[in-house]
Amino acid sequence: MAIDENRQKLSQLAERAWSDEKLRNELLADPMPLLLQEGIEVPKGFDVAVLADKDSISFNYVPQRTAGGAELPEEIGRAHV
């Protein structure tokens, strides 16, 4: 999946989460099932941390702790919507 398509899906999910408190709470508590359900790809070796404040929702790719470590692909960076 193209990075732009992933970002578009993240943006759409964030928009829905603003108007649906239950969805927002689920997204903040455990984002991975919702991301997978929406067809949003998460790079192998990474988790996603979701942060929200009064103005935005941020999706941050966080490397999982592994013996060899993992590096965030440069083209992914941080998706902020």
LUMZA-630604 format. One line per field, with one value per atom (N, C-alpha, C, O): atom name; residue number from 1; residue in one letter; x negated, y negated, z negated. Coordinates in nm, 4 decimals, decimal comma. Atoms other than C-alpha are relative to their C-alpha. Example, Ala and Ser with C-alpha at 12.3 -4.5 7.8 and 13.67 -1.06 7.14 Angstrom:
! LUMZA-630604
site c(N | CA | C | O | N | CA | C | O)
pos c(1 | 1 | 1 | 1 | 2 | 2 | 2 | 2)
code c(A | A | A | A | S | S | S | S)
c1 c(-0,0890 | -1,2300 | -0,0900 | -0,1936 | 0,0820 | -1,3670 | 0,0770 | 0,0261)
c2 c(0,1190 | 0,4500 | -0,1200 | -0,1181 | 0,1190 | 0,1060 | -0,1090 | -0,2198)
c3 c(0,0000 | -0,7800 | 0,0000 | -0,0665 | 0,0060 | -0,7140 | -0,0730 | -0,0899)
***
This chain:
! LUMZA-630604
site c(N | CA | C | O | N | CA | C | O | N | CA | C | O | N | CA | C | O | N | CA | C | O | N | CA | C | O | N | CA | C | O | N | CA | C | O | N | CA | C | O | N | CA | C | O | N | CA | C | O | N | CA | C | O | N | CA | C | O | N | CA | C | O | N | CA | C | O | N | CA | C | O | N | CA | C | O | N | CA | C | O | N | CA | C | O | N | CA | C | O | N | CA | C | O | N | CA | C | O | N | CA | C | O | N | CA | C | O | N | CA | C | O | N | CA | C | O | N | CA | C | O | N | CA | C | O | N | CA | C | O | N | CA | C | O | N | CA | C | O | N | CA | C | O | N | CA | C | O | N | CA | C | O | N | CA | C | O | N | CA | C | O | N | CA | C | O | N | CA | C | O | N | CA | C | O | N | CA | C | O | N | CA | C | O | N | CA | C | O | N | CA | C | O | N | CA | C | O | N | CA | C | O | N | CA | C | O | N | CA | C | O | N | CA | C | O | N | CA | C | O | N | CA | C | O | N | CA | C | O | N | CA | C | O | N | CA | C | O | N | CA | C | O | N | CA | C | O | N | CA | C | O | N | CA | C | O | N | CA | C | O | N | CA | C | O | N | CA | C | O | N | CA | C | O | N | CA | C | O | N | CA | C | O | N | CA | C | O | N | CA | C | O | N | CA | C | O | N | CA | C | O | N | CA | C | O | N | CA | C | O | N | CA | C | O | N | CA | C | O | N | CA | C | O | N | CA | C | O | N | CA | C | O | N | CA | C | O | N | CA | C | O | N | CA | C | O | N | CA | C | O | N | CA | C | O | N | CA | C | O | N | CA | C | O)
pos c(1 | 1 | 1 | 1 | 2 | 2 | 2 | 2 | 3 | 3 | 3 | 3 | 4 | 4 | 4 | 4 | 5 | 5 | 5 | 5 | 6 | 6 | 6 | 6 | 7 | 7 | 7 | 7 | 8 | 8 | 8 | 8 | 9 | 9 | 9 | 9 | 10 | 10 | 10 | 10 | 11 | 11 | 11 | 11 | 12 | 12 | 12 | 12 | 13 | 13 | 13 | 13 | 14 | 14 | 14 | 14 | 15 | 15 | 15 | 15 | 16 | 16 | 16 | 16 | 17 | 17 | 17 | 17 | 18 | 18 | 18 | 18 | 19 | 19 | 19 | 19 | 20 | 20 | 20 | 20 | 21 | 21 | 21 | 21 | 22 | 22 | 22 | 22 | 23 | 23 | 23 | 23 | 24 | 24 | 24 | 24 | 25 | 25 | 25 | 25 | 26 | 26 | 26 | 26 | 27 | 27 | 27 | 27 | 28 | 28 | 28 | 28 | 29 | 29 | 29 | 29 | 30 | 30 | 30 | 30 | 31 | 31 | 31 | 31 | 32 | 32 | 32 | 32 | 33 | 33 | 33 | 33 | 34 | 34 | 34 | 34 | 35 | 35 | 35 | 35 | 36 | 36 | 36 | 36 | 37 | 37 | 37 | 37 | 38 | 38 | 38 | 38 | 39 | 39 | 39 | 39 | 40 | 40 | 40 | 40 | 41 | 41 | 41 | 41 | 42 | 42 | 42 | 42 | 43 | 43 | 43 | 43 | 44 | 44 | 44 | 44 | 45 | 45 | 45 | 45 | 46 | 46 | 46 | 46 | 47 | 47 | 47 | 47 | 48 | 48 | 48 | 48 | 49 | 49 | 49 | 49 | 50 | 50 | 50 | 50 | 51 | 51 | 51 | 51 | 52 | 52 | 52 | 52 | 53 | 53 | 53 | 53 | 54 | 54 | 54 | 54 | 55 | 55 | 55 | 55 | 56 | 56 | 56 | 56 | 57 | 57 | 57 | 57 | 58 | 58 | 58 | 58 | 59 | 59 | 59 | 59 | 60 | 60 | 60 | 60 | 61 | 61 | 61 | 61 | 62 | 62 | 62 | 62 | 63 | 63 | 63 | 63 | 64 | 64 | 64 | 64 | 65 | 65 | 65 | 65 | 66 | 66 | 66 | 66 | 67 | 67 | 67 | 67 | 68 | 68 | 68 | 68 | 69 | 69 | 69 | 69 | 70 | 70 | 70 | 70 | 71 | 71 | 71 | 71 | 72 | 72 | 72 | 72 | 73 | 73 | 73 | 73 | 74 | 74 | 74 | 74 | 75 | 75 | 75 | 75 | 76 | 76 | 76 | 76 | 77 | 77 | 77 | 77 | 78 | 78 | 78 | 78 | 79 | 79 | 79 | 79 | 80 | 80 | 80 | 80 | 81 | 81 | 81 | 81)
code c(M | M | M | M | A | A | A | A | I | I | I | I | D | D | D | D | E | E | E | E | N | N | N | N | R | R | R | R | Q | Q | Q | Q | K | K | K | K | L | L | L | L | S | S | S | S | Q | Q | Q | Q | L | L | L | L | A | A | A | A | E | E | E | E | R | R | R | R | A | A | A | A | W | W | W | W | S | S | S | S | D | D | D | D | E | E | E | E | K | K | K | K | L | L | L | L | R | R | R | R | N | N | N | N | E | E | E | E | L | L | L | L | L | L | L | L | A | A | A | A | D | D | D | D | P | P | P | P | M | M | M | M | P | P | P | P | L | L | L | L | L | L | L | L | L | L | L | L | Q | Q | Q | Q | E | E | E | E | G | G | G | G | I | I | I | I | E | E | E | E | V | V | V | V | P | P | P | P | K | K | K | K | G | G | G | G | F | F | F | F | D | D | D | D | V | V | V | V | A | A | A | A | V | V | V | V | L | L | L | L | A | A | A | A | D | D | D | D | K | K | K | K | D | D | D | D | S | S | S | S | I | I | I | I | S | S | S | S | F | F | F | F | N | N | N | N | Y | Y | Y | Y | V | V | V | V | P | P | P | P | Q | Q | Q | Q | R | R | R | R | T | T | T | T | A | A | A | A | G | G | G | G | G | G | G | G | A | A | A | A | E | E | E | E | L | L | L | L | P | P | P | P | E | E | E | E | E | E | E | E | I | I | I | I | G | G | G | G | R | R | R | R | A | A | A | A | H | H | H | H | V | V | V | V)
c1 c(-0,0847 | 0,0000 | -0,0890 | -0,1924 | 0,0757 | -0,1233 | 0,0115 | 0,1138 | 0,0035 | -0,2212 | 0,1145 | 0,1790 | -0,1076 | 0,0270 | 0,1362 | 0,2209 | -0,1269 | 0,3115 | 0,0145 | 0,1228 | -0,0018 | 0,2196 | 0,0339 | 0,1165 | -0,0264 | 0,2164 | 0,1445 | 0,2059 | -0,1399 | 0,5549 | 0,0921 | 0,1861 | -0,0823 | 0,7027 | -0,0128 | 0,0862 | 0,0188 | 0,5499 | 0,0791 | 0,1419 | -0,0726 | 0,6987 | 0,1504 | 0,2181 | -0,1426 | 1,0434 | 0,0395 | 0,1456 | -0,0271 | 1,0259 | -0,0001 | 0,0848 | 0,0056 | 0,9254 | 0,1250 | 0,1792 | -0,1222 | 1,2187 | 0,1195 | 0,1987 | -0,1116 | 1,4628 | -0,0127 | 0,0875 | 0,0218 | 1,3056 | 0,0391 | 0,0816 | -0,0391 | 1,3704 | 0,1491 | 0,1930 | -0,1452 | 1,7434 | 0,0592 | 0,1793 | -0,0478 | 1,7679 | -0,0882 | -0,1985 | 0,0802 | 1,6487 | -0,0400 | -0,1516 | 0,0324 | 1,6674 | -0,1167 | -0,2099 | 0,1086 | 1,4488 | -0,1308 | -0,2357 | 0,1203 | 1,2037 | -0,0615 | -0,1830 | 0,0509 | 1,1751 | -0,0622 | -0,1655 | 0,0568 | 1,1186 | -0,1330 | -0,2287 | 0,1227 | 0,8582 | -0,1140 | -0,2278 | 0,1024 | 0,6715 | -0,0440 | -0,1616 | 0,0312 | 0,6892 | -0,0762 | -0,1707 | 0,0605 | 0,5930 | 0,0170 | 0,1109 | -0,0196 | 0,5405 | -0,0187 | 0,0434 | 0,0357 | 0,4031 | 0,1209 | 0,1276 | -0,1138 | 0,7333 | 0,0784 | 0,1210 | -0,0723 | 0,9031 | -0,0785 | -0,0205 | 0,0827 | 0,6109 | 0,0061 | 0,0214 | -0,0056 | 0,6108 | 0,1372 | 0,1477 | -0,1372 | 0,9900 | 0,0207 | 0,0952 | -0,0119 | 0,9574 | -0,0939 | -0,0932 | 0,0926 | 0,6901 | -0,1244 | -0,1893 | 0,1186 | 0,4144 | -0,1182 | -0,1163 | 0,1181 | 0,0765 | -0,0934 | -0,1189 | 0,0993 | -0,1661 | -0,1256 | -0,1196 | 0,1227 | -0,5280 | -0,0321 | -0,0095 | 0,0413 | -0,6538 | -0,1007 | -0,1925 | 0,0918 | -0,8285 | 0,0391 | -0,0366 | -0,0455 | -0,6255 | 0,1381 | 0,2200 | -0,1324 | -0,3303 | 0,0395 | -0,0420 | -0,0461 | -0,1198 | 0,0524 | 0,1382 | -0,0495 | -0,0707 | 0,0888 | 0,0498 | -0,0933 | 0,2303 | 0,0129 | 0,0391 | -0,0105 | 0,2349 | 0,1048 | 0,1137 | -0,1019 | 0,5214 | -0,0018 | -0,0210 | -0,0205 | 0,5605 | 0,1198 | 0,1918 | -0,1203 | 0,8229 | -0,0026 | 0,1019 | 0,0124 | 0,6906 | -0,0322 | -0,0105 | 0,0457 | 0,5614 | -0,0081 | -0,0021 | 0,0309 | 0,5088 | -0,1280 | -0,1381 | 0,1278 | 0,1555 | -0,0169 | 0,0128 | 0,0334 | 0,0571 | -0,1524 | -0,2124 | 0,1459 | -0,3026 | -0,0455 | -0,0023 | 0,0572 | -0,4923 | -0,1113 | -0,2045 | 0,0945 | -0,6860 | -0,0654 | 0,0039 | 0,0672 | -0,9524 | 0,0247 | 0,0179 | -0,0117 | -0,8875 | -0,1398 | -0,2358 | 0,1318 | -1,1706 | -0,0362 | 0,0332 | 0,0492 | -1,3651 | -0,1489 | -0,2135 | 0,1423 | -1,7103 | -0,0831 | -0,1834 | 0,0756 | -1,8278 | 0,0428 | -0,0243 | -0,0518 | -1,6213 | 0,0701 | 0,0553 | -0,0702 | -1,4065 | -0,0124 | -0,0144 | 0,0094 | -1,4364 | 0,1243 | 0,1769 | -0,1166 | -1,1485 | -0,0380 | -0,1289 | 0,0301 | -1,1468 | 0,0156 | 0,1133 | 0,0029 | -1,2294 | 0,1280 | 0,1740 | -0,1195 | -0,9232 | 0,1255 | 0,2260 | -0,1176 | -0,6847 | 0,0035 | 0,1034 | 0,0056 | -0,7934 | 0,1177 | 0,1559 | -0,1105 | -0,5078 | 0,1204 | 0,1113 | -0,1228 | -0,1539 | 0,0779 | 0,1198 | -0,0717 | 0,0147 | 0,1213 | 0,1094 | -0,1241 | 0,3767 | 0,0813 | 0,1890)
c2 c(0,1177 | 0,0000 | -0,1236 | -0,1281 | 0,1242 | -0,3448 | -0,0778 | -0,0727 | 0,0815 | -0,5754 | -0,1008 | -0,1218 | 0,0993 | -0,8381 | 0,0624 | -0,0004 | -0,0688 | -0,5847 | 0,0282 | 0,0115 | -0,0243 | -0,4895 | -0,1296 | -0,1294 | 0,1289 | -0,8574 | -0,0437 | -0,0977 | 0,0358 | -0,9137 | 0,0802 | 0,0254 | -0,0839 | -0,6207 | -0,0435 | -0,0445 | 0,0493 | -0,7493 | -0,1290 | -0,1473 | 0,1262 | -1,0923 | 0,0242 | -0,0392 | -0,0314 | -0,9465 | 0,0610 | 0,0294 | -0,0605 | -0,7384 | -0,1069 | -0,1050 | 0,1083 | -1,0457 | -0,0867 | -0,1250 | 0,0805 | -1,2441 | 0,0697 | 0,0067 | -0,0754 | -0,9694 | 0,0040 | -0,0039 | -0,0077 | -0,9453 | -0,1299 | -0,1264 | 0,1272 | -1,3171 | -0,0067 | -0,0669 | 0,0078 | -1,2704 | 0,1207 | 0,1241 | -0,1218 | -0,9303 | 0,0264 | 0,0795 | -0,0108 | -0,9302 | 0,1444 | 0,1698 | -0,1409 | -0,5500 | 0,0449 | 0,1105 | -0,0342 | -0,5071 | -0,0651 | -0,0007 | 0,0705 | -0,7705 | 0,0700 | 0,0890 | -0,0676 | -0,5945 | 0,1344 | 0,1712 | -0,1282 | -0,2575 | -0,0216 | 0,0528 | 0,0303 | -0,4116 | -0,0365 | 0,0057 | 0,0397 | -0,5651 | 0,1169 | 0,1271 | -0,1110 | -0,2491 | 0,1132 | 0,1680 | -0,1139 | 0,0129 | -0,0199 | 0,0336 | 0,0375 | -0,1204 | 0,1120 | 0,1081 | -0,0987 | 0,1890 | 0,0721 | 0,0827 | -0,0681 | 0,3791 | -0,0920 | -0,0486 | 0,0940 | 0,0684 | -0,0321 | -0,0416 | 0,0293 | -0,0096 | 0,1155 | 0,0937 | -0,1168 | 0,3443 | 0,0125 | 0,0447 | -0,0061 | 0,3376 | -0,1012 | -0,0746 | 0,1049 | 0,0165 | 0,0212 | -0,0574 | -0,0280 | 0,1716 | -0,0876 | -0,1076 | 0,0846 | -0,0525 | 0,0898 | 0,1638 | -0,0840 | 0,1135 | -0,0626 | -0,1830 | 0,0415 | 0,0952 | 0,0812 | 0,2039 | -0,0730 | 0,1824 | 0,1064 | 0,0874 | -0,1080 | 0,5078 | -0,0536 | -0,1275 | 0,0431 | 0,4486 | -0,1314 | -0,1856 | 0,1269 | 0,1385 | 0,0125 | 0,0928 | 0,0207 | 0,0513 | -0,1428 | -0,2208 | 0,1361 | -0,2608 | -0,0570 | 0,0025 | 0,0732 | -0,5063 | -0,1120 | -0,1855 | 0,1037 | -0,7341 | -0,1010 | -0,0651 | 0,1088 | -1,0696 | -0,0975 | -0,1253 | 0,0977 | -1,3170 | -0,1159 | -0,0982 | 0,1176 | -1,6693 | -0,0737 | -0,0185 | 0,0702 | -1,9349 | -0,0369 | -0,0669 | 0,0432 | -2,0134 | 0,1097 | 0,0915 | -0,0990 | -1,6919 | 0,1400 | 0,1604 | -0,1382 | -1,3189 | 0,0337 | 0,0091 | -0,0381 | -1,1910 | 0,1509 | 0,2154 | -0,1417 | -0,8435 | 0,0074 | -0,0437 | -0,0072 | -0,7656 | 0,1451 | 0,2295 | -0,1338 | -0,4587 | 0,0140 | -0,0663 | -0,0220 | -0,3184 | 0,1368 | 0,2383 | -0,1299 | -0,0486 | 0,0904 | 0,0469 | -0,0989 | 0,2664 | 0,0307 | 0,0258 | -0,0349 | 0,3631 | 0,1407 | 0,2375 | -0,1291 | 0,6419 | 0,0081 | -0,0931 | -0,0188 | 0,7888 | -0,0792 | -0,1401 | 0,0690 | 0,6409 | -0,1432 | -0,2188 | 0,1351 | 0,3243 | -0,0117 | 0,0748 | 0,0258 | 0,1820 | -0,1479 | -0,2320 | 0,1393 | -0,1354 | -0,0390 | 0,0398 | 0,0522 | -0,3461 | -0,0371 | -0,1174 | 0,0371 | -0,3618 | -0,1508 | -0,2093 | 0,1455 | -0,7205 | -0,0549 | -0,1623 | 0,0513 | -0,7538 | 0,0046 | -0,0579 | -0,0081 | -0,6681 | -0,1150 | -0,1865 | 0,1118 | -0,9140 | -0,0013 | 0,1020 | 0,0167 | -1,0484 | -0,0535 | -0,1558 | 0,0470 | -1,0797 | -0,0809 | -0,0284 | 0,0889 | -1,3759 | -0,0549 | -0,1218 | 0,0492 | -1,4509 | -0,0769 | -0,1265)
c3 c(0,0000 | 0,0000 | 0,0000 | -0,0667 | -0,0083 | 0,0824 | -0,1308 | -0,1991 | 0,1219 | -0,2032 | 0,0009 | -0,1019 | -0,0087 | -0,0789 | -0,0291 | -0,0927 | 0,0256 | -0,0880 | -0,1491 | -0,2052 | 0,1445 | -0,4457 | -0,0743 | -0,1655 | 0,0659 | -0,5468 | 0,0189 | -0,0731 | -0,0259 | -0,3834 | -0,0912 | -0,1488 | 0,0873 | -0,5749 | -0,1458 | -0,2191 | 0,1368 | -0,9000 | -0,0210 | -0,1253 | 0,0092 | -0,8327 | -0,0102 | -0,0911 | 0,0035 | -0,7659 | -0,1336 | -0,1875 | 0,1303 | -1,0830 | -0,1096 | -0,1987 | 0,0989 | -1,2847 | 0,0065 | -0,0971 | -0,0149 | -1,1428 | -0,0632 | -0,1334 | 0,0594 | -1,2407 | -0,1515 | -0,2227 | 0,1449 | -1,5867 | -0,0700 | -0,1855 | 0,0609 | -1,6504 | -0,0249 | -0,1229 | 0,0155 | -1,6033 | -0,0729 | -0,0997 | 0,0665 | -1,7742 | -0,1219 | -0,1093 | 0,1223 | -2,1354 | -0,0304 | -0,0757 | 0,0250 | -2,1659 | 0,0893 | 0,0427 | -0,0931 | -1,8552 | -0,0444 | -0,0437 | 0,0452 | -1,9835 | -0,1210 | -0,1268 | 0,1195 | -2,3206 | 0,0344 | -0,0216 | -0,0439 | -2,1497 | 0,0707 | 0,0494 | -0,0741 | -1,9211 | -0,0943 | -0,0736 | 0,0968 | -2,2144 | -0,0872 | -0,1223 | 0,0896 | -2,4263 | 0,0693 | 0,0126 | -0,0705 | -2,1650 | 0,1502 | 0,2091 | -0,1406 | -1,8117 | 0,1019 | 0,2081 | -0,1031 | -1,6355 | 0,0614 | 0,1839 | -0,0639 | -1,5892 | 0,0943 | 0,2013 | -0,0850 | -1,4481 | 0,1267 | 0,2349 | -0,1172 | -1,2169 | 0,0996 | 0,2198 | -0,0876 | -1,0794 | 0,0647 | 0,1831 | -0,0514 | -1,0405 | 0,1130 | 0,2073 | -0,1016 | -0,8351 | 0,1187 | 0,2134 | -0,1093 | -0,6123 | -0,0024 | 0,1002 | 0,0145 | -0,7468 | -0,0333 | -0,1316 | 0,0193 | -0,7164 | -0,1028 | -0,1022 | 0,0987 | -1,0059 | 0,0294 | 0,0361 | -0,0328 | -0,9260 | -0,1043 | -0,2238 | 0,0890 | -1,0721 | -0,1009 | -0,0651 | 0,1049 | -1,4037 | -0,0657 | -0,1462 | 0,0566 | -1,4922 | -0,0607 | -0,0161 | 0,0561 | -1,7099 | 0,0342 | 0,0836 | -0,0237 | -1,6784 | -0,1314 | -0,1966 | 0,1163 | -1,9636 | 0,0534 | 0,1441 | -0,0425 | -1,9245 | -0,1131 | -0,2279 | 0,0969 | -2,1004 | 0,0493 | 0,1689 | -0,0377 | -2,1062 | -0,0980 | -0,2183 | 0,0838 | -2,2334 | 0,0576 | 0,1409 | -0,0454 | -2,1725 | 0,1477 | 0,2056 | -0,1391 | -1,8242 | 0,1008 | 0,2206 | -0,0979 | -1,6720 | -0,0586 | -0,1799 | 0,0340 | -1,6744 | 0,0754 | 0,1956 | -0,0610 | -1,6084 | -0,0045 | -0,1050 | -0,0082 | -1,4946 | 0,0087 | 0,1032 | 0,0058 | -1,5898 | 0,0087 | -0,0698 | -0,0126 | -1,4730 | -0,1031 | -0,1081 | 0,1082 | -1,7667 | 0,0205 | 0,0267 | -0,0171 | -1,7186 | -0,1200 | -0,2349 | 0,1066 | -1,9165 | -0,0487 | 0,0283 | 0,0534 | -2,1439 | 0,0439 | 0,0126 | -0,0463 | -1,9814 | -0,0274 | -0,0549 | 0,0248 | -2,0261 | 0,1004 | 0,0634 | -0,1034 | -1,6950 | 0,0212 | 0,0915 | -0,0194 | -1,7149 | 0,1341 | 0,2204 | -0,1249 | -1,4389 | 0,0315 | -0,0584 | -0,0416 | -1,2386 | 0,0758 | 0,1544 | -0,0686 | -1,1169 | 0,1429 | 0,1642 | -0,1375 | -0,7378 | 0,0183 | -0,0285 | -0,0147 | -0,6373 | 0,0615 | 0,0226 | -0,0666 | -0,4126 | -0,0864 | -0,0527 | 0,0861 | -0,6956 | -0,0971 | -0,1050 | 0,0938 | -0,9601 | -0,0939 | -0,1488 | 0,0934 | -1,1658 | 0,0772 | 0,1451 | -0,0641 | -1,0354 | -0,1023 | -0,2055 | 0,0911 | -1,2000 | 0,0723 | 0,1750 | -0,0633 | -1,1193 | -0,0999 | -0,0668)
***
